[in-house]
Amino acid sequence: MKEQNPDNPILHEAVNGTPVQHTPAKTPKKRDLDTMVNGFQGSTSSAPQSFPIPKPQLERDFQMSVQLNPKISVGPGIWGQRNWVSFVSGHWNGRFGKGTVVPGGQDSQLIAPDLSTHIDAKYLLQTHDHPPAFIAVKMDGWRVGPRDVLEKLEDPSQIDEVDPKTYSFRVNVHMETGDARYLILNTGMWVASGVRRGTEGTPDLFIDPPADTNFLLS
């Protein structure tokens, strides 16, 4: 006696020797860009629901300038050339406050074969408050561009002559603090655009603030 296994065509064929003919499933509705932006329209209710996806509205939040020690070559690894760069000092100024960059921050850079550079930096901000607050910062992203431009960025004699528009220096930034005056920073996300100048790094940080959030903290 042959078994019927319509829900498992492979097993059915192995047992009975003949494949089961299935009706092709309906093609799922295409979720194109217009639908993603304007919302998904429900079809199971008499009152369709819309779920629009908000568009990020970036605003410049603060700027930072950091003095860097000469890079230390850790050597080639399985992912590329590893360099270690430490922070001497720095300062920052933004909508939620101002202060200094605490000495001792570090950037573990990974140089890919095409000279693209992955940035993985961790450092500490100190505010000008009395008493000051301390804010831990994590920054990661990429500096990419044409090879000849990236070669100049690695040459101290040419780095100051490189037009920032000829390469891309973008990083994501996250902050953490236990200071009650700045707890709102813990849930923020920043996108930074940076410029490399000699022994200085200067990123501008942008944020998409929630409508009910005021970053002008005192």
Accessible surface in RSA format (square Angstrom, percent):
REM  Atomic radii and reference values for relative SASA: ProtOr
REM  Chains: A
REM  Algorithm: Lee & Richards
REM  Probe-radius: 1.40
REM  Slices: 20
REM RES _ NUM      All-atoms   Total-Side   Main-Chain    Non-polar    All polar
REM                ABS   REL    ABS   REL    ABS   REL    ABS   REL    ABS   REL
RES MET A   1   239.72 124.1 154.81 102.5  84.91 202.2 130.17 110.7 109.55 145.1
RES LYS A   2   135.80  66.2 122.18  75.0  13.62  32.4  79.71  71.7  56.08  59.7
RES GLU A   3   104.31  59.9  99.07  74.9   5.24  12.5  34.81  67.3  69.50  56.7
RES GLN A   4   138.93  77.7 114.06  83.4  24.87  59.2  54.57 116.1  84.37  64.0
RES ASN A   5    26.06  18.0  20.81  20.1   5.26  12.7   6.84  16.5  19.23  18.6
RES PRO A   6    70.47  51.4  70.13  63.9   0.34   1.2  70.34  58.1   0.13   0.8
RES ASP A   7   140.34  98.3 109.61 109.1  30.74  72.7  39.10  92.0 101.25 101.0
RES ASN A   8    68.56  47.3  66.62  64.4   1.94   4.7  16.59  39.9  51.97  50.2
RES PRO A   9    57.73  42.1  56.69  51.7   1.04   3.8  56.96  47.0   0.77   4.8
RES ILE A  10   143.57  81.7 139.24 103.7   4.33  10.4 141.95 102.2   1.62   4.4
RES LEU A  11    84.15  46.9  81.29  58.2   2.86   7.2  83.87  58.9   0.28   0.7
RES HIS A  12    13.26   7.2  13.26   9.2   0.00   0.0   4.18   4.3   9.09  10.6
RES GLU A  13    86.98  49.9  83.04  62.8   3.94   9.4  15.85  30.7  71.13  58.1
RES ALA A  14    84.47  77.7  42.32  65.3  42.14  95.9  54.33  76.5  30.13  79.8
RES VAL A  15    72.41  47.7  42.51  38.5  29.90  72.1  47.63  41.4  24.78  67.2
RES ASN A  16    13.75   9.5   3.78   3.7   9.96  24.0   5.20  12.5   8.55   8.3
RES GLY A  17    55.61  68.6   0.00   N/A  55.61  68.6  30.32  83.2  25.29  56.6
RES THR A  18    78.22  55.6  78.22  79.3   0.00   0.0  62.65  84.2  15.57  23.5
RES PRO A  19    79.09  57.6  66.57  60.7  12.52  45.5  66.64  55.0  12.45  77.4
RES VAL A  20    37.42  24.6  22.59  20.4  14.84  35.8  26.27  22.8  11.15  30.2
RES GLN A  21   158.14  88.4 131.35  96.0  26.78  63.8  62.37 132.8  95.77  72.6
RES HIS A  22   100.19  54.8  74.21  51.6  25.98  66.5  53.55  55.2  46.64  54.3
RES THR A  23   126.44  89.9 100.23 101.6  26.21  62.5  67.91  91.2  58.53  88.5
RES PRO A  24   118.45  86.3  95.67  87.2  22.78  82.8 106.81  88.2  11.64  72.4
RES ALA A  25    97.47  89.6  64.27  99.2  33.20  75.5  73.55 103.6  23.92  63.4
RES LYS A  26   194.46  94.9 172.49 105.8  21.98  52.3 121.37 109.2  73.09  77.9
RES THR A  27   126.36  89.9  99.19 100.6  27.17  64.7  66.70  89.6  59.66  90.2
RES PRO A  28   112.45  82.0  94.88  86.5  17.57  63.9 105.84  87.4   6.61  41.1
RES LYS A  29   163.74  79.9 137.79  84.5  25.95  61.8 107.82  97.0  55.93  59.6
RES LYS A  30   164.28  80.1 146.28  89.8  18.00  42.8  97.66  87.9  66.62  71.0
RES ARG A  31   176.04  73.9 151.17  77.1  24.87  59.2  33.76  46.1 142.28  86.2
RES ASP A  32    59.10  41.4  53.74  53.5   5.36  12.7  19.56  46.0  39.54  39.4
RES LEU A  33   138.91  77.4 129.28  92.5   9.63  24.2 131.62  92.4   7.29  19.6
RES ASP A  34    93.84  65.7  86.71  86.3   7.13  16.9  31.62  74.4  62.23  62.1
RES THR A  35    30.06  21.4  26.53  26.9   3.53   8.4  13.59  18.3  16.47  24.9
RES MET A  36    74.71  38.7  74.52  49.3   0.19   0.5  68.73  58.4   5.98   7.9
RES VAL A  37    55.54  36.5  48.08  43.5   7.46  18.0  49.71  43.2   5.84  15.8
RES ASN A  38    84.37  58.2  70.14  67.8  14.23  34.3  29.24  70.4  55.13  53.3
RES GLY A  39     4.66   5.7   0.00   N/A   4.66   5.7   0.01   0.0   4.64  10.4
RES PHE A  40    62.50  31.3  61.42  38.0   1.07   2.8  62.14  37.7   0.36   1.0
RES GLN A  41   103.86  58.1  87.28  63.8  16.59  39.5  50.30 107.1  53.56  40.6
RES GLY A  42    32.77  40.4   0.00   N/A  32.77  40.4  27.14  74.5   5.63  12.6
RES SER A  43   110.84  93.7  72.08  96.2  38.76  89.3  49.56 105.5  61.28  85.8
RES THR A  44   141.37 100.5 101.74 103.1  39.63  94.5  82.52 110.8  58.85  89.0
RES SER A  45    61.75  52.2  43.64  58.2  18.11  41.7  32.76  69.8  28.99  40.6
RES SER A  46   124.32 105.1  79.58 106.2  44.74 103.1  60.27 128.4  64.05  89.7
RES ALA A  47    66.86  61.5  60.94  94.0   5.92  13.5  64.60  91.0   2.26   6.0
RES PRO A  48    85.53  62.3  61.31  55.9  24.22  88.0  61.38  50.7  24.15 150.1
RES GLN A  49   111.41  62.3 106.77  78.0   4.64  11.0  30.47  64.8  80.94  61.4
RES SER A  50    57.22  48.3  34.70  46.3  22.52  51.9  28.97  61.7  28.24  39.6
RES PHE A  51   118.96  59.5 113.46  70.3   5.50  14.3 117.05  71.0   1.91   5.5
RES PRO A  52    88.13  64.2  73.76  67.2  14.37  52.2  73.76  60.9  14.37  89.3
RES ILE A  53    84.00  47.8  76.08  56.7   7.92  19.1  76.92  55.4   7.08  19.2
RES PRO A  54   119.75  87.3  97.40  88.8  22.35  81.3 108.93  89.9  10.83  67.3
RES LYS A  55   137.16  66.9 121.87  74.8  15.29  36.4  69.68  62.7  67.48  71.9
RES PRO A  56    98.98  72.1  81.07  73.9  17.91  65.1  81.79  67.5  17.20 106.9
RES GLN A  57   117.92  65.9 114.78  83.9   3.14   7.5  51.53 109.7  66.39  50.4
RES LEU A  58    99.23  55.3  67.57  48.3  31.66  79.6  67.57  47.5  31.66  85.2
RES GLU A  59    78.32  45.0  73.08  55.3   5.23  12.5  30.75  59.5  47.56  38.8
RES ARG A  60   126.24  53.0 110.70  56.4  15.54  37.0  41.89  57.2  84.35  51.1
RES ASP A  61     2.16   1.5   0.00   0.0   2.16   5.1   0.73   1.7   1.42   1.4
RES PHE A  62     5.43   2.7   1.45   0.9   3.98  10.3   5.43   3.3   0.00   0.0
RES GLN A  63    72.85  40.7  70.03  51.2   2.82   6.7  12.21  26.0  60.63  46.0
RES MET A  64     4.10   2.1   2.90   1.9   1.20   2.9   3.90   3.3   0.21   0.3
RES SER A  65    13.42  11.3  12.06  16.1   1.36   3.1  10.20  21.7   3.23   4.5
RES VAL A  66     5.51   3.6   5.45   4.9   0.06   0.1   5.51   4.8   0.00   0.0
RES GLN A  67    74.29  41.5  74.29  54.3   0.00   0.0  30.36  64.6  43.93  33.3
RES LEU A  68    23.22  12.9  17.42  12.5   5.80  14.6  17.42  12.2   5.80  15.6
RES ASN A  69    61.31  42.3  56.61  54.7   4.70  11.3  10.12  24.4  51.19  49.5
RES PRO A  70   109.44  79.8  95.10  86.7  14.34  52.1 104.45  86.2   4.99  31.0
RES LYS A  71   100.48  49.0  77.03  47.3  23.45  55.8  62.14  55.9  38.33  40.8
RES ILE A  72   111.78  63.6 108.60  80.9   3.18   7.7 111.78  80.5   0.00   0.0
RES SER A  73    77.40  65.4  50.35  67.2  27.06  62.3  37.94  80.8  39.46  55.3
RES VAL A  74    95.02  62.5  61.91  56.0  33.11  79.8  67.74  58.9  27.28  74.0
RES GLY A  75    17.15  21.1   0.00   N/A  17.15  21.1  15.15  41.6   2.00   4.5
RES PRO A  76   123.15  89.8  97.77  89.1  25.38  92.3  97.95  80.9  25.20 156.6
RES GLY A  77    48.73  60.1   0.00   N/A  48.73  60.1  33.22  91.2  15.51  34.7
RES ILE A  78   154.29  87.8 116.91  87.1  37.38  90.1 125.66  90.5  28.63  77.7
RES TRP A  79   180.75  72.5 163.71  79.2  17.04  40.0 148.39  79.1  32.37  52.5
RES GLY A  80    15.90  19.6   0.00   N/A  15.90  19.6  14.58  40.0   1.32   3.0
RES GLN A  81    53.41  29.9  49.58  36.2   3.83   9.1  30.71  65.4  22.71  17.2
RES ARG A  82    71.36  30.0  71.36  36.4   0.00   0.0  17.73  24.2  53.63  32.5
RES ASN A  83     6.03   4.2   6.03   5.8   0.00   0.0   0.00   0.0   6.03   5.8
RES TRP A  84    91.47  36.7  90.91  44.0   0.56   1.3  75.66  40.3  15.81  25.6
RES VAL A  85     4.25   2.8   4.21   3.8   0.03   0.1   4.25   3.7   0.00   0.0
RES SER A  86    33.28  28.1  32.00  42.7   1.28   3.0  20.82  44.3  12.46  17.5
RES PHE A  87    15.88   7.9  11.80   7.3   4.08  10.6  11.80   7.2   4.08  11.7
RES VAL A  88    65.65  43.2  58.69  53.1   6.96  16.8  62.54  54.3   3.12   8.5
RES SER A  89    44.57  37.7  44.57  59.5   0.00   0.0  25.92  55.2  18.65  26.1
RES GLY A  90    12.27  15.1   0.00   N/A  12.27  15.1   6.18  16.9   6.09  13.6
RES HIS A  91   113.68  62.1 113.68  79.0   0.00   0.0  73.89  76.1  39.79  46.3
RES TRP A  92     3.82   1.5   0.00   0.0   3.82   9.0   0.37   0.2   3.45   5.6
RES ASN A  93    93.47  64.5  87.39  84.5   6.08  14.6  22.98  55.3  70.49  68.1
RES GLY A  94    22.07  27.2   0.00   N/A  22.07  27.2   8.60  23.6  13.48  30.2
RES ARG A  95    80.45  33.8  67.08  34.2  13.37  31.8  42.46  58.0  37.99  23.0
RES PHE A  96     0.00   0.0   0.00   0.0   0.00   0.0   0.00   0.0   0.00   0.0
RES GLY A  97    20.03  24.7   0.00   N/A  20.03  24.7  18.93  51.9   1.11   2.5
RES LYS A  98   113.74  55.5 110.22  67.6   3.52   8.4  52.40  47.2  61.34  65.3
RES GLY A  99     2.17   2.7   0.00   N/A   2.17   2.7   0.00   0.0   2.17   4.9
RES THR A 100    53.06  37.7  53.06  53.8   0.00   0.0  43.37  58.3   9.68  14.6
RES VAL A 101     2.11   1.4   0.00   0.0   2.11   5.1   0.00   0.0   2.11   5.7
RES VAL A 102    37.90  24.9  35.70  32.3   2.20   5.3  37.03  32.2   0.87   2.4
RES PRO A 103    90.46  65.9  74.27  67.7  16.19  58.8  74.42  61.4  16.05  99.7
RES GLY A 104    57.44  70.8   0.00   N/A  57.44  70.8  34.65  95.1  22.79  51.0
RES GLY A 105     6.07   7.5   0.00   N/A   6.07   7.5   4.17  11.5   1.90   4.2
RES GLN A 106    70.33  39.3  70.22  51.3   0.11   0.3   9.56  20.3  60.77  46.1
RES ASP A 107    10.21   7.1  10.21  10.2   0.00   0.0   1.96   4.6   8.24   8.2
RES SER A 108    21.08  17.8  21.04  28.1   0.04   0.1  13.32  28.4   7.76  10.9
RES GLN A 109    12.97   7.3  12.97   9.5   0.00   0.0   0.00   0.0  12.97   9.8
RES LEU A 110    28.89  16.1  28.76  20.6   0.13   0.3  28.76  20.2   0.13   0.4
RES ILE A 111    16.08   9.2  13.72  10.2   2.36   5.7  13.72   9.9   2.36   6.4
RES ALA A 112    23.43  21.5  21.39  33.0   2.04   4.7  21.39  30.1   2.04   5.4
RES PRO A 113   117.99  86.0  95.09  86.7  22.90  83.2 108.85  89.9   9.14  56.8
RES ASP A 114    80.34  56.3  75.67  75.3   4.67  11.0  40.54  95.4  39.79  39.7
RES LEU A 115    37.17  20.7  34.09  24.4   3.08   7.7  34.09  23.9   3.08   8.3
RES SER A 116    13.04  11.0  13.04  17.4   0.00   0.0   5.54  11.8   7.49  10.5
RES THR A 117     1.58   1.1   1.58   1.6   0.00   0.0   0.00   0.0   1.58   2.4
RES HIS A 118    45.36  24.8  45.36  31.5   0.00   0.0  25.05  25.8  20.32  23.6
RES ILE A 119     5.88   3.3   5.88   4.4   0.00   0.0   5.88   4.2   0.00   0.0
RES ASP A 120    39.51  27.7  36.04  35.9   3.47   8.2   3.15   7.4  36.36  36.3
RES ALA A 121     2.16   2.0   2.16   3.3   0.00   0.0   2.16   3.0   0.00   0.0
RES LYS A 122   100.05  48.8  96.01  58.9   4.05   9.6  75.32  67.8  24.73  26.3
RES TYR A 123    14.00   6.5   2.20   1.3  11.81  30.7   8.84   6.6   5.17   6.4
RES LEU A 124    63.90  35.6  62.89  45.0   1.01   2.5  62.89  44.2   1.01   2.7
RES LEU A 125     0.63   0.4   0.63   0.5   0.00   0.0   0.63   0.4   0.00   0.0
RES GLN A 126    57.81  32.3  57.63  42.1   0.18   0.4   0.81   1.7  56.99  43.2
RES THR A 127     2.85   2.0   0.81   0.8   2.03   4.8   0.81   1.1   2.03   3.1
RES HIS A 128    99.57  54.4  83.25  57.9  16.32  41.8  52.24  53.8  47.33  55.1
RES ASP A 129    35.21  24.7  26.67  26.5   8.54  20.2   8.42  19.8  26.79  26.7
RES HIS A 130   176.59  96.5 144.65 100.5  31.95  81.7 101.79 104.9  74.80  87.0
RES PRO A 131    99.66  72.6  94.01  85.7   5.65  20.5  99.01  81.7   0.66   4.1
RES PRO A 132    47.34  34.5  36.37  33.2  10.97  39.9  36.37  30.0  10.97  68.2
RES ALA A 133     1.53   1.4   0.00   0.0   1.53   3.5   1.53   2.2   0.00   0.0
RES PHE A 134    97.46  48.8  85.61  53.0  11.85  30.8  85.61  51.9  11.85  33.9
RES ILE A 135     0.00   0.0   0.00   0.0   0.00   0.0   0.00   0.0   0.00   0.0
RES ALA A 136    46.14  42.4  43.01  66.4   3.14   7.1  43.37  61.1   2.77   7.3
RES VAL A 137     5.22   3.4   0.75   0.7   4.48  10.8   2.09   1.8   3.14   8.5
RES LYS A 138    86.66  42.3  85.52  52.5   1.14   2.7  71.83  64.7  14.83  15.8
RES MET A 139    12.98   6.7  12.98   8.6   0.00   0.0   0.68   0.6  12.29  16.3
RES ASP A 140    40.93  28.7  40.93  40.7   0.00   0.0   7.25  17.1  33.69  33.6
RES GLY A 141     9.16  11.3   0.00   N/A   9.16  11.3   9.16  25.1   0.00   0.0
RES TRP A 142   113.05  45.4 110.44  53.5   2.62   6.1  89.11  47.5  23.94  38.8
RES ARG A 143     7.88   3.3   7.86   4.0   0.02   0.0   0.00   0.0   7.88   4.8
RES VAL A 144    56.86  37.4  56.64  51.3   0.22   0.5  56.64  49.2   0.22   0.6
RES GLY A 145    30.51  37.6   0.00   N/A  30.51  37.6  14.37  39.4  16.15  36.2
RES PRO A 146    73.92  53.9  60.80  55.4  13.12  47.7  73.28  60.5   0.64   4.0
RES ARG A 147   125.78  52.8 117.86  60.1   7.92  18.9  56.86  77.7  68.92  41.8
RES ASP A 148    85.12  59.6  80.70  80.3   4.42  10.5  37.64  88.6  47.48  47.4
RES VAL A 149    16.53  10.9  16.53  15.0   0.00   0.0  16.53  14.4   0.00   0.0
RES LEU A 150     3.40   1.9   2.65   1.9   0.75   1.9   2.65   1.9   0.75   2.0
RES GLU A 151    86.05  49.4  78.03  59.0   8.02  19.1  27.44  53.1  58.61  47.8
RES LYS A 152    87.60  42.7  87.28  53.6   0.31   0.7  34.04  30.6  53.55  57.0
RES LEU A 153     8.38   4.7   0.77   0.6   7.60  19.1   0.77   0.5   7.60  20.5
RES GLU A 154    60.38  34.7  40.29  30.5  20.09  47.8  31.60  61.1  28.77  23.5
RES ASP A 155    44.22  31.0  41.25  41.1   2.97   7.0  15.22  35.8  29.00  28.9
RES PRO A 156   119.04  86.8  97.94  89.3  21.09  76.7 101.36  83.7  17.68 109.9
RES SER A 157    90.22  76.2  58.23  77.7  31.99  73.7  57.30 122.0  32.92  46.1
RES GLN A 158    64.34  36.0  64.23  46.9   0.11   0.3  15.29  32.5  49.05  37.2
RES ILE A 159     5.21   3.0   5.21   3.9   0.00   0.0   5.21   3.7   0.00   0.0
RES ASP A 160    88.95  62.3  70.71  70.4  18.24  43.1  29.03  68.3  59.92  59.8
RES GLU A 161   144.60  83.0 109.53  82.9  35.07  83.5  49.77  96.3  94.83  77.4
RES VAL A 162     7.65   5.0   2.96   2.7   4.69  11.3   6.91   6.0   0.73   2.0
RES ASP A 163    70.53  49.4  61.76  61.5   8.77  20.7  27.72  65.2  42.81  42.7
RES PRO A 164    47.64  34.7  39.09  35.6   8.56  31.1  39.34  32.5   8.31  51.6
RES LYS A 165   191.41  93.4 154.45  94.8  36.96  88.0 105.07  94.6  86.34  92.0
RES THR A 166    59.98  42.7  45.98  46.6  14.00  33.4  54.56  73.3   5.42   8.2
RES TYR A 167    16.21   7.6   0.90   0.5  15.31  39.8   7.43   5.6   8.78  10.8
RES SER A 168    38.64  32.6  37.88  50.6   0.75   1.7  25.50  54.3  13.14  18.4
RES PHE A 169    22.65  11.3  21.97  13.6   0.68   1.8  21.97  13.3   0.68   1.9
RES ARG A 170   119.55  50.2 116.13  59.2   3.42   8.1  42.06  57.5  77.49  47.0
RES VAL A 171     4.60   3.0   1.33   1.2   3.26   7.9   4.34   3.8   0.26   0.7
RES ASN A 172    72.57  50.0  72.57  70.1   0.00   0.0   8.10  19.5  64.47  62.3
RES VAL A 173     0.38   0.3   0.00   0.0   0.38   0.9   0.00   0.0   0.38   1.0
RES HIS A 174    75.81  41.4  74.31  51.7   1.49   3.8  45.04  46.4  30.76  35.8
RES MET A 175     7.69   4.0   0.02   0.0   7.68  18.3   1.51   1.3   6.19   8.2
RES GLU A 176   122.69  70.4 120.46  91.1   2.23   5.3  35.73  69.1  86.97  71.0
RES THR A 177    11.97   8.5   0.78   0.8  11.19  26.7   6.59   8.9   5.38   8.1
RES GLY A 178    75.38  93.0   0.00   N/A  75.38  93.0  38.52 105.7  36.86  82.5
RES ASP A 179    34.70  24.3  23.99  23.9  10.71  25.3  14.34  33.8  20.36  20.3
RES ALA A 180    85.67  78.8  62.06  95.8  23.62  53.7  62.38  87.8  23.29  61.7
RES ARG A 181    85.06  35.7  68.24  34.8  16.82  40.1  59.01  80.7  26.05  15.8
RES TYR A 182     3.50   1.6   3.47   2.0   0.03   0.1   0.11   0.1   3.39   4.2
RES LEU A 183    90.69  50.5  83.66  59.8   7.03  17.7  83.75  58.8   6.94  18.7
RES ILE A 184    58.61  33.4  47.28  35.2  11.34  27.3  54.99  39.6   3.63   9.8
RES LEU A 185     0.00   0.0   0.00   0.0   0.00   0.0   0.00   0.0   0.00   0.0
RES ASN A 186    59.65  41.1  35.02  33.8  24.63  59.3  21.05  50.7  38.60  37.3
RES THR A 187   122.80  87.3  91.55  92.8  31.25  74.5  80.69 108.4  42.10  63.6
RES GLY A 188     9.89  12.2   0.00   N/A   9.89  12.2   6.99  19.2   2.90   6.5
RES MET A 189   133.69  69.2 122.71  81.2  10.98  26.2  82.21  69.9  51.49  68.2
RES TRP A 190     2.59   1.0   0.00   0.0   2.59   6.1   0.10   0.1   2.49   4.0
RES VAL A 191    62.75  41.3  62.63  56.7   0.12   0.3  62.63  54.4   0.12   0.3
RES ALA A 192     0.31   0.3   0.00   0.0   0.31   0.7   0.31   0.4   0.00   0.0
RES SER A 193    38.03  32.1  34.49  46.0   3.53   8.1  16.02  34.1  22.00  30.8
RES GLY A 194     5.26   6.5   0.00   N/A   5.26   6.5   0.92   2.5   4.34   9.7
RES VAL A 195    41.04  27.0  41.03  37.1   0.01   0.0  41.03  35.6   0.01   0.0
RES ARG A 196    42.65  17.9  42.65  21.7   0.00   0.0   3.73   5.1  38.93  23.6
RES ARG A 197    73.49  30.9  70.56  36.0   2.93   7.0  31.83  43.5  41.67  25.3
RES GLY A 198    25.72  31.7   0.00   N/A  25.72  31.7  20.80  57.1   4.92  11.0
RES THR A 199    82.15  58.4  76.88  77.9   5.27  12.6  58.10  78.0  24.05  36.4
RES GLU A 200    50.25  28.8  50.25  38.0   0.00   0.0   5.52  10.7  44.73  36.5
RES GLY A 201    11.59  14.3   0.00   N/A  11.59  14.3  11.49  31.5   0.10   0.2
RES THR A 202    32.98  23.5  29.66  30.1   3.32   7.9  24.91  33.5   8.07  12.2
RES PRO A 203    12.54   9.1  12.47  11.4   0.07   0.3  12.47  10.3   0.07   0.4
RES ASP A 204    31.70  22.2  31.47  31.3   0.23   0.6   3.97   9.3  27.74  27.7
RES LEU A 205     0.03   0.0   0.03   0.0   0.00   0.0   0.03   0.0   0.00   0.0
RES PHE A 206    58.98  29.5  58.89  36.5   0.09   0.2  58.89  35.7   0.09   0.2
RES ILE A 207     4.18   2.4   3.80   2.8   0.38   0.9   4.18   3.0   0.00   0.0
RES ASP A 208    66.20  46.4  50.35  50.1  15.86  37.5  13.20  31.1  53.00  52.9
RES PRO A 209    28.12  20.5  15.33  14.0  12.78  46.5  15.35  12.7  12.77  79.4
RES PRO A 210    77.72  56.6  62.37  56.9  15.35  55.8  74.76  61.7   2.96  18.4
RES ALA A 211   118.42 108.9  68.61 105.9  49.81 113.3  81.39 114.6  37.04  98.1
RES ASP A 212   135.33  94.8  95.39  94.9  39.94  94.4  50.77 119.5  84.55  84.3
RES THR A 213    31.31  22.3  12.12  12.3  19.19  45.7   3.42   4.6  27.89  42.2
RES ASN A 214    95.98  66.2  84.87  82.0  11.11  26.7  37.77  90.9  58.21  56.3
RES PHE A 215    10.11   5.1   5.79   3.6   4.32  11.2   5.79   3.5   4.32  12.4
RES LEU A 216   119.08  66.3  99.25  71.0  19.83  49.8 100.14  70.3  18.94  51.0
RES LEU A 217    51.01  28.4  36.44  26.1  14.57  36.6  38.74  27.2  12.26  33.0
RES SER A 218   125.19 105.8  85.38 113.9  39.82  91.7  69.84 148.7  55.35  77.5
END  Absolute sums over single chains surface
CHAIN  1 A    14128.3      11592.1       2536.3       8603.9       5524.4
END  Absolute sums over all chains
TOTAL         14128.3      11592.1       2536.3       8603.9       5524.4
